[in-house]
Amino acid sequence: EIVLTQSPGTLSLSPGDRATLSCRASQSVASTSLAWYQQKPGQAPRLLIYGASTRATGIPDRFSGSGSGTDFILTISKLEPEDFAVYYCQHYGSSVVFGQGTKLEIK
Amino acid sequence: QVQIVQSGAEVKKPGASVKISCKASGYSFSNFAIHWVRQAPGQRLEWMGGIYVGNGNTRYSEKFQGRLIINRDTPATTAYMDLSSLTSEDTAVYFCARAVRAFDETNPASDYWGQGTLLTVSS
């Protein structure tokens, strides 16, 4: 089974900063099979990106996804106060797995 | 507008079963898959399985094979998750979610989510 490892575990930044979150797969995966979610405490996850780089409906263009093979990146170009949350990557193929999450906190 | 509404919190004893419902509205129910994801306290998200509503095809995580059944009532636009042989390790919030892509049986990337159902398993 593919394992997704996200880094860093916690990222401390300020509003207006650029955030770069990493998701590394234990083996090469299809780019079409990688998604990113945002989750705030007590809420359901919110789909941000699927197919590695396609923004879901209604997602601001400050969120972008990139990568291929084993290394994928979620970039938030200019952090807004509402962006501070936990972010998960998800791979779907023969199995479906999530990474352990990156907590984006206010510095 | 798309809405997904789940049934309420459950408390079960070890060894029991639970059935959680997921009522969808605002879109063509048959054209999308519904996936179930759970999250134990302080833990990562965990995909359990999914059903493509149009033909009823299901897919389950190996972890839950044999004790998880996902089905749907198309006229009622409701999906169900039935989990048996509960243990304390099944204590979690359970989410259902609609797949983002229509006519896609396997891609579990999901854009509309229910509010979550807290299941507590305790003797």
Interface residues (C-beta under 8 A of the other chain):
Chain A: S33 A35 Y37 Q39 A44 P45 R46 L47 Y50 G51 A56 T57 Y88 Q90 Y92 S95 V96 V97 F98 G99 Q100 G101
Chain B: V37 R44 L45 E46 W47 S61 E62 F95 A97 V100 R101 T106 N107 P108 A109 S110 D111 W113 G114 Q115 G116
